[in-house]
């Protein structure tokens, strides 16, 4: 959950406009560097996407399916038919 929050924050900070509510709290020099198309913008955006993808992967790997959910039953039925 924290990894997803970090990812969303990075993507928001890199892509929101200068007048966006949370971006306006950043120092103006940092906000300018994030939005002028520099490598910092790209790095923050890519790191945010990586955090979101990692969060999704870990959530699926750790959480898996609940025993009584349809997704596990679908997997069992699919394996029996193969």
C-alpha positions in Angstrom: 0.0 0.0 0.0 2.8 2.4 0.9 4.6 1.6 -2.4 1.5 2.4 -4.4 1.1 5.7 -2.5 4.7 6.6 -3.3 4.2 5.7 -6.9 1.1 7.8 -7.2 2.8 10.7 -5.5 5.7 10.6 -7.9 3.6 10.4 -11.0 1.3 13.2 -9.7 4.3 15.4 -8.9 5.9 14.9 -12.3 2.8 15.4 -14.4 0.5 17.8 -12.5 0.6 21.5 -13.5 2.4 24.2 -11.5 -0.8 25.3 -10.0 -1.9 21.9 -8.8 -2.9 21.8 -5.1 0.0 19.6 -3.8 2.6 20.6 -6.3 2.2 24.2 -5.3 3.6 23.2 -1.8 6.9 22.2 -3.4 9.7 24.8 -3.6 9.4 26.7 -6.9 12.8 25.6 -8.2 11.9 21.9 -7.6 8.5 22.3 -9.2 10.1 23.9 -12.3 12.7 21.1 -12.6 9.9 18.5 -12.4 7.9 20.2 -15.2 10.5 21.6 -17.7 11.0 18.3 -19.5 14.3 17.6 -17.9 15.8 14.2 -16.9 14.4 14.8 -13.4 10.9 14.8 -14.8 11.5 11.5 -16.6 13.3 9.9 -13.7 10.5 10.8 -11.2 7.8 9.7 -13.6 9.6 6.3 -14.3 10.2 5.7 -10.6 6.6 6.3 -9.9 5.5 3.9 -12.6 8.0 1.3 -11.3 6.6 1.7 -7.8 3.0 1.2 -9.1 4.0 -1.9 -11.1 5.9 -3.3 -8.1 3.0 -2.7 -5.8 0.7 -4.5 -8.2 3.1 -7.5 -8.5 3.7 -7.8 -4.8 0.0 -7.5 -4.0 -0.8 -10.3 -6.4 2.1 -12.5 -5.2 1.6 -12.0 -1.5 -2.2 -11.7 -1.5 -3.1 -14.3 -4.1 -6.7 -15.4 -4.3 -9.0 -15.9 -1.4 -9.9 -19.5 -1.1 -13.6 -18.9 -1.7 -13.3 -16.4 -4.5 -14.2 -17.1 -8.1 -10.7 -16.5 -9.4 -9.3 -19.5 -7.6 -12.3 -21.7 -8.6 -11.7 -20.6 -12.2 -8.1 -21.6 -12.0 -8.9 -25.0 -10.5 -11.6 -25.7 -13.2 -9.2 -24.6 -15.9 -6.5 -26.9 -14.7 -8.9 -29.9 -14.6 -10.0 -29.3 -18.2 -6.4 -29.2 -19.5 
